[in-house]
């Protein structure tokens, strides 16, 4: 019997950051699902939009957290883009 490392340890968190609402982006959900199968606990960090106002949701069992473009993290984006 082969025991994978992920089955003997607690799942590690993995953050997938996208610049869209992640509602119709199957690539992101597939990536998060792959991370989950590898033993990680993925969280998709996306943005709210006119079409998607829900801040917390799940897609195929993957948690999705949507932030407003004017959220507290927007300062980090401005800093990175100003370089």
MODELLER restraints for C-alpha pairs under 7 A, 6 or more apart:
rsr = mdl.restraints
at = mdl.atoms
rsr.add(forms.Gaussian(group=physical.xy_distance, feature=features.Distance(at['CA:6:A'], at['CA:38:A']), mean=6.86, stdev=0.5))
rsr.add(forms.Gaussian(group=physical.xy_distance, feature=features.Distance(at['CA:6:A'], at['CA:39:A']), mean=4.78, stdev=0.5))
rsr.add(forms.Gaussian(group=physical.xy_distance, feature=features.Distance(at['CA:11:A'], at['CA:39:A']), mean=5.47, stdev=0.5))
rsr.add(forms.Gaussian(group=physical.xy_distance, feature=features.Distance(at['CA:11:A'], at['CA:40:A']), mean=4.95, stdev=0.5))
rsr.add(forms.Gaussian(group=physical.xy_distance, feature=features.Distance(at['CA:11:A'], at['CA:41:A']), mean=5.84, stdev=0.5))
rsr.add(forms.Gaussian(group=physical.xy_distance, feature=features.Distance(at['CA:12:A'], at['CA:40:A']), mean=4.87, stdev=0.5))
rsr.add(forms.Gaussian(group=physical.xy_distance, feature=features.Distance(at['CA:12:A'], at['CA:41:A']), mean=5.82, stdev=0.5))
rsr.add(forms.Gaussian(group=physical.xy_distance, feature=features.Distance(at['CA:13:A'], at['CA:40:A']), mean=5.61, stdev=0.5))
rsr.add(forms.Gaussian(group=physical.xy_distance, feature=features.Distance(at['CA:13:A'], at['CA:41:A']), mean=4.62, stdev=0.5))
rsr.add(forms.Gaussian(group=physical.xy_distance, feature=features.Distance(at['CA:13:A'], at['CA:42:A']), mean=5.88, stdev=0.5))
rsr.add(forms.Gaussian(group=physical.xy_distance, feature=features.Distance(at['CA:14:A'], at['CA:40:A']), mean=6.09, stdev=0.5))
rsr.add(forms.Gaussian(group=physical.xy_distance, feature=features.Distance(at['CA:14:A'], at['CA:41:A']), mean=5.76, stdev=0.5))
rsr.add(forms.Gaussian(group=physical.xy_distance, feature=features.Distance(at['CA:14:A'], at['CA:42:A']), mean=4.53, stdev=0.5))
rsr.add(forms.Gaussian(group=physical.xy_distance, feature=features.Distance(at['CA:14:A'], at['CA:43:A']), mean=6.25, stdev=0.5))
rsr.add(forms.Gaussian(group=physical.xy_distance, feature=features.Distance(at['CA:15:A'], at['CA:42:A']), mean=5.73, stdev=0.5))
rsr.add(forms.Gaussian(group=physical.xy_distance, feature=features.Distance(at['CA:15:A'], at['CA:43:A']), mean=5.05, stdev=0.5))
rsr.add(forms.Gaussian(group=physical.xy_distance, feature=features.Distance(at['CA:15:A'], at['CA:44:A']), mean=6.03, stdev=0.5))
rsr.add(forms.Gaussian(group=physical.xy_distance, feature=features.Distance(at['CA:15:A'], at['CA:45:A']), mean=6.95, stdev=0.5))
rsr.add(forms.Gaussian(group=physical.xy_distance, feature=features.Distance(at['CA:16:A'], at['CA:42:A']), mean=6.99, stdev=0.5))
rsr.add(forms.Gaussian(group=physical.xy_distance, feature=features.Distance(at['CA:16:A'], at['CA:43:A']), mean=6.12, stdev=0.5))
rsr.add(forms.Gaussian(group=physical.xy_distance, feature=features.Distance(at['CA:16:A'], at['CA:44:A']), mean=4.71, stdev=0.5))
rsr.add(forms.Gaussian(group=physical.xy_distance, feature=features.Distance(at['CA:16:A'], at['CA:45:A']), mean=5.97, stdev=0.5))
rsr.add(forms.Gaussian(group=physical.xy_distance, feature=features.Distance(at['CA:17:A'], at['CA:44:A']), mean=5.96, stdev=0.5))
rsr.add(forms.Gaussian(group=physical.xy_distance, feature=features.Distance(at['CA:17:A'], at['CA:45:A']), mean=4.76, stdev=0.5))
rsr.add(forms.Gaussian(group=physical.xy_distance, feature=features.Distance(at['CA:17:A'], at['CA:46:A']), mean=6.18, stdev=0.5))
rsr.add(forms.Gaussian(group=physical.xy_distance, feature=features.Distance(at['CA:18:A'], at['CA:45:A']), mean=6.27, stdev=0.5))
rsr.add(forms.Gaussian(group=physical.xy_distance, feature=features.Distance(at['CA:18:A'], at['CA:46:A']), mean=5.16, stdev=0.5))
rsr.add(forms.Gaussian(group=physical.xy_distance, feature=features.Distance(at['CA:19:A'], at['CA:46:A']), mean=5.97, stdev=0.5))
rsr.add(forms.Gaussian(group=physical.xy_distance, feature=features.Distance(at['CA:19:A'], at['CA:47:A']), mean=6.26, stdev=0.5))
rsr.add(forms.Gaussian(group=physical.xy_distance, feature=features.Distance(at['CA:20:A'], at['CA:46:A']), mean=5.72, stdev=0.5))
rsr.add(forms.Gaussian(group=physical.xy_distance, feature=features.Distance(at['CA:20:A'], at['CA:47:A']), mean=5.52, stdev=0.5))
rsr.add(forms.Gaussian(group=physical.xy_distance, feature=features.Distance(at['CA:21:A'], at['CA:46:A']), mean=5.18, stdev=0.5))
rsr.add(forms.Gaussian(group=physical.xy_distance, feature=features.Distance(at['CA:21:A'], at['CA:47:A']), mean=4.93, stdev=0.5))
rsr.add(forms.Gaussian(group=physical.xy_distance, feature=features.Distance(at['CA:21:A'], at['CA:48:A']), mean=5.63, stdev=0.5))
rsr.add(forms.Gaussian(group=physical.xy_distance, feature=features.Distance(at['CA:21:A'], at['CA:49:A']), mean=6.38, stdev=0.5))
rsr.add(forms.Gaussian(group=physical.xy_distance, feature=features.Distance(at['CA:21:A'], at['CA:52:A']), mean=6.63, stdev=0.5))
rsr.add(forms.Gaussian(group=physical.xy_distance, feature=features.Distance(at['CA:21:A'], at['CA:66:A']), mean=6.88, stdev=0.5))
rsr.add(forms.Gaussian(group=physical.xy_distance, feature=features.Distance(at['CA:22:A'], at['CA:28:A']), mean=6.99, stdev=0.5))
rsr.add(forms.Gaussian(group=physical.xy_distance, feature=features.Distance(at['CA:22:A'], at['CA:46:A']), mean=6.15, stdev=0.5))
rsr.add(forms.Gaussian(group=physical.xy_distance, feature=features.Distance(at['CA:32:A'], at['CA:42:A']), mean=5.65, stdev=0.5))
rsr.add(forms.Gaussian(group=physical.xy_distance, feature=features.Distance(at['CA:35:A'], at['CA:42:A']), mean=6.42, stdev=0.5))
rsr.add(forms.Gaussian(group=physical.xy_distance, feature=features.Distance(at['CA:36:A'], at['CA:42:A']), mean=6.17, stdev=0.5))
rsr.add(forms.Gaussian(group=physical.xy_distance, feature=features.Distance(at['CA:42:A'], at['CA:62:A']), mean=6.85, stdev=0.5))
rsr.add(forms.Gaussian(group=physical.xy_distance, feature=features.Distance(at['CA:43:A'], at['CA:62:A']), mean=6.71, stdev=0.5))
rsr.add(forms.Gaussian(group=physical.xy_distance, feature=features.Distance(at['CA:43:A'], at['CA:63:A']), mean=5.40, stdev=0.5))
rsr.add(forms.Gaussian(group=physical.xy_distance, feature=features.Distance(at['CA:43:A'], at['CA:64:A']), mean=5.99, stdev=0.5))
rsr.add(forms.Gaussian(group=physical.xy_distance, feature=features.Distance(at['CA:44:A'], at['CA:63:A']), mean=6.34, stdev=0.5))
rsr.add(forms.Gaussian(group=physical.xy_distance, feature=features.Distance(at['CA:44:A'], at['CA:64:A']), mean=4.68, stdev=0.5))
rsr.add(forms.Gaussian(group=physical.xy_distance, feature=features.Distance(at['CA:44:A'], at['CA:65:A']), mean=6.17, stdev=0.5))
rsr.add(forms.Gaussian(group=physical.xy_distance, feature=features.Distance(at['CA:45:A'], at['CA:64:A']), mean=6.04, stdev=0.5))
rsr.add(forms.Gaussian(group=physical.xy_distance, feature=features.Distance(at['CA:45:A'], at['CA:65:A']), mean=5.06, stdev=0.5))
rsr.add(forms.Gaussian(group=physical.xy_distance, feature=features.Distance(at['CA:45:A'], at['CA:66:A']), mean=5.88, stdev=0.5))
rsr.add(forms.Gaussian(group=physical.xy_distance, feature=features.Distance(at['CA:46:A'], at['CA:65:A']), mean=6.09, stdev=0.5))
rsr.add(forms.Gaussian(group=physical.xy_distance, feature=features.Distance(at['CA:46:A'], at['CA:66:A']), mean=4.55, stdev=0.5))
rsr.add(forms.Gaussian(group=physical.xy_distance, feature=features.Distance(at['CA:46:A'], at['CA:67:A']), mean=6.31, stdev=0.5))
rsr.add(forms.Gaussian(group=physical.xy_distance, feature=features.Distance(at['CA:47:A'], at['CA:66:A']), mean=4.52, stdev=0.5))
rsr.add(forms.Gaussian(group=physical.xy_distance, feature=features.Distance(at['CA:47:A'], at['CA:67:A']), mean=4.77, stdev=0.5))
rsr.add(forms.Gaussian(group=physical.xy_distance, feature=features.Distance(at['CA:47:A'], at['CA:68:A']), mean=5.78, stdev=0.5))
rsr.add(forms.Gaussian(group=physical.xy_distance, feature=features.Distance(at['CA:47:A'], at['CA:69:A']), mean=6.47, stdev=0.5))
rsr.add(forms.Gaussian(group=physical.xy_distance, feature=features.Distance(at['CA:48:A'], at['CA:55:A']), mean=6.86, stdev=0.5))
rsr.add(forms.Gaussian(group=physical.xy_distance, feature=features.Distance(at['CA:48:A'], at['CA:66:A']), mean=5.34, stdev=0.5))
rsr.add(forms.Gaussian(group=physical.xy_distance, feature=features.Distance(at['CA:48:A'], at['CA:67:A']), mean=5.82, stdev=0.5))
rsr.add(forms.Gaussian(group=physical.xy_distance, feature=features.Distance(at['CA:48:A'], at['CA:68:A']), mean=5.52, stdev=0.5))
rsr.add(forms.Gaussian(group=physical.xy_distance, feature=features.Distance(at['CA:55:A'], at['CA:65:A']), mean=5.62, stdev=0.5))
rsr.add(forms.Gaussian(group=physical.xy_distance, feature=features.Distance(at['CA:55:A'], at['CA:66:A']), mean=4.61, stdev=0.5))
rsr.add(forms.Gaussian(group=physical.xy_distance, feature=features.Distance(at['CA:55:A'], at['CA:67:A']), mean=6.64, stdev=0.5))
rsr.add(forms.Gaussian(group=physical.xy_distance, feature=features.Distance(at['CA:56:A'], at['CA:64:A']), mean=5.84, stdev=0.5))
rsr.add(forms.Gaussian(group=physical.xy_distance, feature=features.Distance(at['CA:56:A'], at['CA:65:A']), mean=4.92, stdev=0.5))
rsr.add(forms.Gaussian(group=physical.xy_distance, feature=features.Distance(at['CA:56:A'], at['CA:66:A']), mean=6.44, stdev=0.5))
rsr.add(forms.Gaussian(group=physical.xy_distance, feature=features.Distance(at['CA:57:A'], at['CA:63:A']), mean=5.94, stdev=0.5))
rsr.add(forms.Gaussian(group=physical.xy_distance, feature=features.Distance(at['CA:57:A'], at['CA:64:A']), mean=5.23, stdev=0.5))
rsr.add(forms.Gaussian(group=physical.xy_distance, feature=features.Distance(at['CA:57:A'], at['CA:65:A']), mean=6.76, stdev=0.5))
rsr.add(forms.Gaussian(group=physical.xy_distance, feature=features.Distance(at['CA:58:A'], at['CA:64:A']), mean=5.53, stdev=0.5))
